[in-house]
Every structure is written in structure tokens, then in C-alpha cells.
Amino acid sequence: MKLKFSAADWAYYEKSGLSPEEYYNKLVELGYTGVEMVPQERLKIAKSAGLEILNESIFADCIPHGLNRKENHPRLIKKIRDSLQIAGEEGIKALIIFSGNRMGQPDCEGMLNCRMAIEKVLPDAEKNKVILLFEVFNIYNHEDYQADNSRYAFSLARSLSSPFFKVLYDIYHMEMMGESSENILPVNIAHVGHLHVADIPYRDIPKLSGGIDYSKIIKSTMKAGYKGFWGMEFHSNNPIKDLADAKKMFESFLM
């Protein structure tokens, strides 16, 4: 079993203090093979370094105003279709989408509305060969977000039953919500499209003595057959060192 690693561009690029060419080449030197949410102006540079562009995200305003409300569907469906086409043309593997905030709405209603919208864009995802990644968040960083638990996301994935719809399971967010990723990920592995990692409660670098036991999570998840990336998305003031250290620690868990 070999781990694959990616780095979220928003978390590390600017704080690295490096030029785009230096930064992406450094990631490759560290052994990273994927990069996430890269702005359009740096896509070619990241690709030239040999990195796989794993995903992009629809705009941030779609996090609170998401697919769980029908009134958002006309705007978001067009945005998703346009983004899927661009991602397909650029060779980007996935598009991140969001539930939206509850605002008093029952979860069952929100889930049904999400499903209705996603069913309309799944043919576009398949046509462009781009996976829709449905992201889960905690309510401490994203107050009132509806998909604040993995049950919501995995239930949606099972109901859609499409290889072009997967869950972006953020271990930091779900552990903040009290979930046991060690137990939840293996039984839902068929519906997991990508993983994000950070420690709790401060969303900093994972540590041996941290709030999340990544040793157990990595072993159980890989044993269950996970073949995707472990996406680093933690806060850091020294990103190159921390990305190297996190990768080294994760790899040591499988030795």
C-alpha cells in the first residue's frame, strides 16, 4: 500500500514565499503528485511541474447558498455545467460542490433538493469525465452548514449511485463534529472520492500527539481499499517544512 499526497493551493502557495515555478517544483521534490484548487493563472505551471490537478471548486458564495434550496438551482446548475466543461477541457479530475446552509430547513428536504439538482448535472459530469465531489463541513467554521455530518453525504451518494458523484470527506471537519473517521471511512469507502486532513481543534499540521489519531485512520482506510489522495489542507506558517513532515509521518504509519 502506497499513499498519494496532494496540497490545497489556497493553504500553502502564498505563505511559501516562492515563485509559482519554485513552489510546484518543490512539491514534486517532496513527493507530492497532486495539487488542488489551483487558480487559472497557475494551472499551466503546476501541470508543467508534473502535478495532477485534482479538483476545483465552485465559488465560495455557494457554500452558504447551495443545492439544498430550489431557488438556487437555476444559478448553480448553470455554474456547475460551465465549471464541468472547463474542468474537462483542463484535465481537472473533480469539481467540489456544496449543500448550503440549513436556515431552518429539515435535512430530508435539503437532501432531496440536492439530489434533484445533482441528477440534472450528472450527465454533464459523465460527458466531461469530471467527478462531482460533495464536501462536508463542521458548523464551527461554517455556521449552519447543512451537510455537517457524513451520514447526509453518504446517504446522498447511495441514492444517486453514480461513479461521477463522490463524497469529499474532510477528516478535520468530521472529527470536529465528533465522528470517528477510523470507523466511518472503511464502511463507506466506495463513496469516498477524496480526503482532506488537518488536526483538531486548530486545523494545524497533523501530529503524533495531536487530537486525531491518523495512524489508525490511515491503516483502516487503506485496508478498506482507498486508492485516492490524502489532501493536506491545514494552516501553516512554514508550508514546505510542514508538508514534508506531514507526508513523512503519514508514510511511517504503513511501515
C-alpha positions in Angstrom: 0.0 0.0 0.0 1.4 3.4 -1.0 -0.1 6.7 0.0 -0.6 9.5 -2.6 -0.4 13.1 -1.4 -1.8 16.4 -2.6 -1.7 20.0 -1.3 -4.5 22.6 -1.4 -3.2 25.6 -3.2 -5.0 28.2 -1.1 -3.4 26.9 2.1 0.3 26.9 1.1 1.2 28.7 -2.1 1.2 32.3 -0.9 2.8 31.5 2.5 5.6 29.6 0.8 7.1 32.8 -0.5 8.2 31.0 -3.6 7.5 31.8 -7.2 4.9 29.5 -8.9 7.6 27.5 -10.7 9.7 27.1 -7.5 6.6 26.2 -5.4 5.2 23.5 -7.7 8.6 22.0 -8.4 9.2 21.9 -4.6 6.0 19.9 -4.2 7.2 17.4 -6.7 10.6 17.2 -5.0 8.8 16.5 -1.7 7.0 13.6 -3.3 3.6 15.2 -3.8 1.9 14.2 -7.0 -1.4 16.2 -6.8 -2.4 19.8 -6.2 -5.9 21.2 -5.5 -7.9 24.3 -6.3 -5.2 26.0 -8.4 -6.2 29.4 -9.9 -6.5 29.5 -13.6 -3.3 31.7 -14.0 -1.1 29.0 -12.4 -2.6 25.8 -14.0 -0.1 25.5 -16.8 2.8 26.0 -14.4 1.5 23.3 -12.0 1.0 20.9 -14.9 4.4 21.6 -16.3 5.9 20.6 -13.0 4.3 17.2 -13.4 1.5 17.6 -10.9 -2.0 16.2 -11.3 -4.7 18.9 -10.9 -7.2 17.0 -8.7 -10.1 19.5 -8.3 -11.5 22.9 -8.4 -14.4 24.5 -6.5 -17.4 26.4 -7.5 -17.4 29.9 -6.0 -17.3 30.4 -2.2 -20.8 32.0 -2.1 -22.1 28.6 -3.0 -21.1 27.2 0.4 -24.0 29.0 2.3 -26.2 29.3 -0.7 -26.1 25.8 -2.1 -28.0 23.0 -3.7 -30.3 22.3 -0.8 -32.7 25.1 -1.9 -34.6 25.0 -5.2 -34.4 28.8 -5.6 -30.6 28.4 -6.0 -30.9 25.7 -8.7 -31.1 27.8 -11.9 -27.9 29.8 -10.9 -26.0 26.8 -9.6 -26.9 24.3 -12.2 -25.6 26.7 -14.9 -22.5 27.4 -12.9 -21.8 23.7 -12.3 -22.3 22.9 -16.0 -19.9 25.6 -17.1 -17.4 24.6 -14.5 -17.6 20.9 -15.5 -16.9 21.9 -19.1 -13.9 24.0 -18.2 -12.6 21.3 -15.8 -12.9 18.7 -18.6 -11.0 20.9 -21.0 -8.3 21.5 -18.5 -8.0 17.8 -17.4 -9.1 18.6 -13.9 -10.4 15.4 -12.2 -13.2 16.8 -10.0 -15.5 19.7 -9.1 -16.3 20.4 -5.5 -19.9 21.3 -4.7 -21.8 22.2 -1.5 -25.1 21.6 0.3 -25.7 25.2 1.5 -26.8 26.3 4.9 -29.9 25.0 6.8 -31.7 28.2 7.6 -34.3 26.2 9.4 -34.8 23.7 6.6 -35.2 20.0 7.5 -32.3 17.8 6.4 -34.5 15.4 4.5 -35.8 18.3 2.4 -32.4 19.7 1.7 -31.1 16.3 0.7 -33.9 15.8 -1.7 -33.3 19.2 -3.3 -29.6 18.4 -3.6 -30.4 15.1 -5.3 -32.8 16.8 -7.8 -30.1 19.3 -8.8 -27.3 16.8 -9.0 -29.3 14.4 -11.1 -29.6 17.2 -13.7 -25.8 17.8 -13.9 -24.6 14.2 -13.7 -24.9 13.7 -17.5 -22.6 16.7 -17.8 -20.1 15.3 -15.3 -20.1 12.0 -17.2 -19.7 13.8 -20.6 -16.7 15.8 -19.3 -15.3 12.9 -17.2 -15.3 15.0 -14.1 -16.4 13.7 -10.7 -18.7 15.9 -8.6 -17.3 16.0 -5.0 -19.8 16.8 -2.3 -18.0 18.4 0.6 -18.9 18.1 4.3 -18.0 20.8 6.8 -18.2 21.4 10.6 -20.6 24.1 11.9 -17.8 25.8 13.9 -16.0 27.0 10.8 -19.1 27.1 8.6 -22.0 28.0 10.8 -25.4 26.5 9.9 -23.9 24.4 7.0 -26.4 21.6 6.4 -24.1 18.7 5.3 -22.3 18.8 8.7 -22.2 15.0 9.0 -21.1 12.2 6.8 -24.5 10.4 7.0 -26.0 13.3 5.0 -23.3 13.0 2.3 -23.1 9.2 2.1 -26.9 8.8 2.0 -27.0 11.2 -0.9 -24.2 9.2 -2.6 -26.0 5.9 -2.2 -29.3 7.4 -3.5 -27.6 8.7 -6.6 -25.4 5.6 -7.2 -23.2 7.2 -9.8 -19.4 6.9 -10.3 -19.4 10.6 -11.1 -20.7 11.6 -7.6 -18.5 11.1 -4.6 -18.0 12.5 -1.1 -15.1 14.8 -0.2 -14.7 13.6 3.4 -12.7 16.2 5.4 -11.4 14.3 8.4 -10.7 17.6 10.3 -14.3 18.8 9.8 -15.9 15.5 10.7 -13.7 14.8 13.7 -14.7 18.3 14.9 -18.3 17.1 14.7 -17.5 14.1 16.9 -17.3 11.5 14.1 -14.9 8.5 14.2 -13.3 8.6 10.8 -11.4 5.4 11.6 -14.8 3.6 11.7 -16.8 5.6 9.2 -14.5 5.7 6.2 -13.9 1.9 5.8 -17.7 1.1 5.6 -18.3 3.9 3.1 -15.1 3.7 1.1 -16.9 3.0 -2.2 -18.4 6.5 -2.0 -15.3 8.4 -0.9 -13.8 10.5 -3.7 -11.2 12.4 -1.8 -9.9 13.1 1.7 -8.7 16.3 3.4 -6.6 16.2 6.5 -5.7 18.5 9.4 -5.5 18.2 13.1 -8.2 19.4 15.6 -9.1 21.7 17.1 -6.9 24.4 15.4 -6.8 22.9 11.8 -3.0 22.8 12.1 -0.5 20.1 11.0 -1.3 16.5 12.0 0.9 15.3 14.9 1.7 12.1 16.6 0.3 13.6 19.8 -2.5 15.5 18.1 -6.2 15.5 18.5 -6.7 13.0 15.7 -5.1 9.5 15.6 -4.1 9.5 11.9 -2.2 6.2 12.4 -5.5 4.3 13.0 -7.4 6.2 10.3 -4.8 5.6 7.6 -4.4 2.0 8.4 -8.2 1.3 8.4 -8.9 3.4 5.3 -6.1 1.9 3.2 -7.0 -1.6 4.3 -10.6 -0.9 3.1 -9.2 -0.2 -0.3 -8.9 3.6 -0.6 -6.8 4.5 -3.6 -7.2 8.2 -3.6 -5.2 11.1 -2.4 -4.6 12.3 1.2 -5.1 16.0 0.7 -3.2 18.3 3.0 -5.3 21.3 3.9 -4.0 22.6 7.3 -2.9 26.0 8.3 0.9 26.6 8.3 3.3 29.4 8.5 6.1 27.2 7.2 4.4 25.2 4.5 7.3 23.5 2.8 8.7 22.1 6.0 5.2 21.1 7.4 4.2 19.4 4.1 7.4 17.4 4.2 6.9 16.5 7.9 3.2 15.5 7.5 4.0 13.3 4.5 6.9 11.6 6.3 4.7 10.9 9.4 1.8 9.5 7.4 4.1 7.2 5.4 5.6 5.9 8.7 2.2 4.6 9.7 2.4 1.9 7.0 6.0 0.8 7.6 
